[in-house]
Amino acid sequence: MRSPVLYVSDLDGTLLDPSGQLSEHSRGQLLDLFQQGIPFTVASARSLVSMKERLGDLPFKLPVIEFNGAYLTDYHTGEKLVSHKFASGMVGDIQKVMCEQGVIYFVSSHDGTEDHVYHTSERNGGMDYYLNEREQAGDPRLRLTQDWSEIFKEEVVCFTAVDYEEPMRRLREVLQERFGGELTMHLWDDTYATGWWWLMIHHPDACKGKAIRALQKSQGMTEHQVTVFGDQVNDLGMMAVADRKIAVANACPQILEAADLVVKSNEYDPVTEFIIRDWQPADRLLQ
């Protein structure tokens, strides 16, 4: 009899369809699986606010992983069970590099009660796409500021720069040279706004893989085998700790190379279809 299985899926490009939504088919399958006690959660670059817009009232029993592992969060209450914030000195040092490189960016933070996303009035097309989408969704986190000193009063967990590929690669190189292992960085091209690239900058312990280990420990699931599903470079961390690494067919080359198995692309509900076939009656008895 095999060990019980913990399933963890990325959202965009993986569990969500190409339009960035959870299909009704996948939603129905997940509701059935949750009713049966499935040990399933999600790990995303998204915030909890953004996750809930896509996932709605799915009855998660396990915490979710947001901001690439910066937070391990109770889906229903929003309580931050694990948080990886920058020291205030590092916040200032990163901002200095951003200024030197002429980069505009978002800052994601938590004030002890609420999440915030700070930005200035200076924007490019990629940032416009994101902010317009967030404003239309009524995202309560958005904060327009002209005084970055506000963020030093809060717990900063992420800097997000959005620009064309070349300046984003250059910024990553400069940050790597300046700070080395003091940062975790993920760079990828925007799934929904073609031509724009995102660089997300986190505390070194903010990693999907480390968050999965923290989740296992907090939930008494250290004996569970971990099966993960992903498509982008920010999923490599969770693949590094997984017993089974599953890529969707639309995944980037690094994920396809790291995977043990490649399933159909995200337009065909591959995550829930795999779990429906894989989660054995024996697993249910062991929960």
C-alpha positions in Angstrom: 0.0 0.0 0.0 1.5 3.4 -1.0 1.8 6.4 1.3 -1.0 9.0 1.2 -0.6 11.7 -1.4 -0.6 15.5 -1.0 -1.5 17.2 -4.3 -0.3 20.8 -5.0 -1.0 22.7 -8.2 0.1 26.0 -9.6 -2.7 28.2 -10.9 -2.0 30.3 -14.1 -1.1 28.1 -17.0 -1.8 24.9 -15.0 -5.0 24.5 -13.0 -6.6 27.6 -14.7 -7.5 27.6 -18.3 -5.8 29.8 -21.0 -8.2 32.7 -20.2 -7.1 32.6 -16.5 -10.3 31.0 -15.2 -11.1 27.8 -13.4 -13.3 25.8 -15.8 -16.7 24.6 -14.7 -15.5 21.1 -15.3 -12.5 21.4 -13.1 -14.6 23.2 -10.4 -17.1 20.4 -10.4 -14.4 17.8 -10.1 -12.6 19.7 -7.3 -15.9 20.0 -5.3 -16.4 16.3 -5.6 -12.8 15.6 -4.5 -13.0 18.0 -1.5 -16.2 16.2 -0.4 -14.3 13.0 -0.4 -11.4 14.5 1.7 -8.8 15.1 -1.0 -5.5 16.6 0.4 -5.2 19.3 -2.2 -4.0 22.9 -2.3 -2.6 25.5 -4.6 0.7 27.4 -4.9 0.7 30.6 -6.9 2.5 33.9 -7.5 -1.0 35.4 -7.0 -2.2 37.0 -3.8 -5.1 35.5 -1.8 -7.4 38.3 -3.1 -6.6 37.3 -6.7 -6.8 33.6 -5.9 -10.3 34.0 -4.5 -11.5 35.8 -7.7 -10.6 32.7 -9.7 -11.4 29.9 -7.2 -14.4 31.3 -5.4 -15.7 29.4 -2.4 -13.8 26.1 -2.9 -13.7 24.5 0.5 -9.9 24.3 1.0 -9.0 22.4 4.2 -5.3 23.0 3.8 -3.6 26.4 3.7 -2.7 27.9 0.3 0.7 29.2 -0.8 0.6 32.7 -2.2 3.2 35.1 -3.6 5.5 32.2 -4.6 5.8 31.0 -1.0 6.1 34.3 0.7 2.9 33.4 2.6 1.3 30.2 3.8 -2.2 31.4 4.3 -5.6 30.1 5.6 -7.8 30.4 2.5 -11.0 31.3 4.4 -9.7 33.6 7.2 -6.7 35.2 5.4 -4.5 34.5 8.4 -0.8 34.4 7.5 0.5 31.1 9.0 4.0 31.6 7.6 5.4 35.0 6.4 8.7 35.8 4.8 9.3 39.6 4.8 12.3 41.7 3.9 14.3 43.4 6.6 13.8 47.2 6.4 17.4 47.7 5.4 17.0 45.3 2.5 13.9 47.1 1.3 15.9 50.3 1.0 18.8 48.6 -0.7 16.5 47.0 -3.3 14.8 50.3 -4.0 18.2 52.0 -4.5 19.0 49.4 -7.2 15.6 49.9 -8.9 16.3 53.7 -9.0 19.7 53.2 -10.4 18.3 51.0 -13.2 15.5 53.4 -13.9 12.9 50.6 -13.2 9.3 51.2 -12.1 7.8 48.6 -9.9 5.1 47.5 -7.5 5.6 46.8 -3.8 3.5 44.1 -2.0 3.2 44.4 1.7 1.1 43.6 4.8 0.3 46.0 7.6 -0.7 43.4 10.2 -4.3 43.4 9.1 -4.5 44.0 5.3 -2.5 43.3 2.2 -1.4 46.3 0.1 0.1 46.8 -3.4 1.8 50.2 -3.7 2.6 51.9 -7.0 3.3 55.3 -8.4 1.6 57.2 -11.2 4.5 56.2 -13.5 3.5 53.2 -15.5 4.3 51.2 -18.7 2.0 49.1 -20.8 2.6 45.9 -18.8 1.8 47.6 -15.5 -1.2 49.3 -17.1 -2.5 45.8 -18.1 -2.2 44.6 -14.5 -3.5 47.7 -12.8 -6.5 48.0 -15.1 -7.4 44.3 -14.5 -7.0 44.8 -10.7 -9.0 48.1 -10.7 -11.8 46.4 -12.7 -11.9 43.6 -10.2 -12.2 46.1 -7.3 -8.9 44.9 -5.7 -8.8 46.6 -2.3 -5.0 46.3 -2.0 -4.1 49.0 -4.5 -2.4 52.0 -3.1 -1.2 55.0 -5.2 1.7 56.6 -3.5 4.3 59.3 -4.2 6.2 58.6 -1.0 7.8 55.2 -0.8 8.7 55.8 2.8 5.1 54.5 3.6 6.2 51.0 2.9 8.8 51.0 5.7 5.9 50.9 8.2 4.7 47.6 6.8 6.0 44.1 6.1 7.3 44.0 2.6 7.2 40.6 0.9 7.6 41.3 -2.8 8.9 43.8 -5.4 7.5 43.2 -8.8 9.1 44.9 -11.8 7.3 44.7 -15.2 9.1 45.7 -18.5 10.4 44.2 -21.7 12.6 41.2 -21.6 16.0 42.8 -21.9 15.7 45.4 -19.1 14.2 42.7 -16.8 17.1 40.3 -17.5 19.6 43.1 -16.9 17.9 44.0 -13.6 18.0 40.4 -12.4 21.7 40.2 -13.2 22.4 43.4 -11.3 20.4 42.2 -8.3 22.1 38.8 -8.4 25.6 40.5 -8.5 24.6 42.9 -5.6 22.8 40.5 -3.3 23.4 36.9 -4.4 21.7 34.4 -2.1 19.9 37.2 -0.2 17.1 37.2 -2.7 14.8 34.7 -4.4 13.9 35.9 -8.0 11.6 34.6 -10.7 11.5 36.0 -14.2 8.9 35.0 -16.8 6.9 36.4 -19.7 3.4 37.5 -19.0 0.8 34.8 -19.8 -1.9 37.3 -20.6 -0.1 40.4 -21.9 2.3 39.2 -24.6 5.7 40.9 -24.8 5.9 42.0 -21.1 8.1 40.3 -18.6 7.7 40.0 -14.8 10.5 39.9 -12.3 9.3 39.0 -8.8 11.8 39.6 -6.0 11.3 37.9 -2.6 13.0 37.0 0.7 15.4 34.0 0.1 13.0 31.7 2.1 10.0 32.6 -0.1 9.9 29.6 -2.3 7.0 27.3 -3.2 9.1 24.2 -2.2 9.9 25.5 1.2 6.3 26.5 1.7 5.2 23.0 0.9 7.5 21.6 3.5 6.2 24.1 6.0 2.6 23.1 5.1 3.5 19.4 5.6 5.0 20.1 9.0 2.1 22.3 10.2 -0.5 19.8 9.1 1.2 16.6 10.3 1.6 15.4 6.7 5.4 14.8 6.6 4.8 11.2 5.5 2.6 12.2 2.5 4.1 11.8 -0.9 4.0 15.1 -2.7 2.7 15.4 -6.3 3.0 18.8 -7.9 1.7 20.4 -11.1 3.3 23.3 -12.8 4.2 25.3 -15.9 6.6 28.1 -15.2 10.0 28.8 -13.7 8.6 29.7 -10.3 7.4 26.1 -10.0 10.9 24.7 -10.1 11.2 25.1 -6.3 8.2 22.9 -5.6 9.3 20.4 -8.2 12.6 20.1 -6.3 10.8 18.8 -3.2 8.2 16.7 -4.9 8.0 12.9 -5.2 6.2 13.3 -8.5 6.7 16.3 -10.8 4.0 16.8 -13.4 4.2 19.4 -16.1 1.3 20.5 -18.4 2.1 20.4 -22.1 2.1 24.2 -22.4 4.9 24.5 -19.7 8.2 26.3 -20.3 11.2 24.2 -21.3 12.8 24.2 -17.8 9.6 22.7 -16.3 9.2 20.2 -19.1 12.8 19.1 -18.5 12.3 18.8 -14.7 9.1 16.8 -14.9 8.6 13.1 -14.4 5.4 13.2 -16.5 3.8 15.6 -19.0 0.0 15.8 -19.2 -2.3 17.7 -21.6 -2.2 21.4 -21.8 -4.2 23.6 -19.4 -7.1 24.0 -21.8 -8.1 20.3 -21.1 -8.4 20.3 -17.3 -5.3 18.2 -16.9 -4.8 18.6 -13.2 -8.2 17.5 -12.0 -8.4 14.8 -14.7 -5.1 13.4 -13.4 -6.1 13.5 -9.7 -9.4 11.8 -10.4 -7.5 8.9 -12.0 -4.7 8.8 -9.5 -6.3 9.2 -6.1 -6.9 5.6 -5.1 -9.4 4.3 -2.6 -6.4 3.3 -0.4 -5.4 6.9 -0.2 -8.8 7.9 1.1 -8.6 5.3 3.9 -5.3 6.7 5.1 -6.5 10.4 5.4 
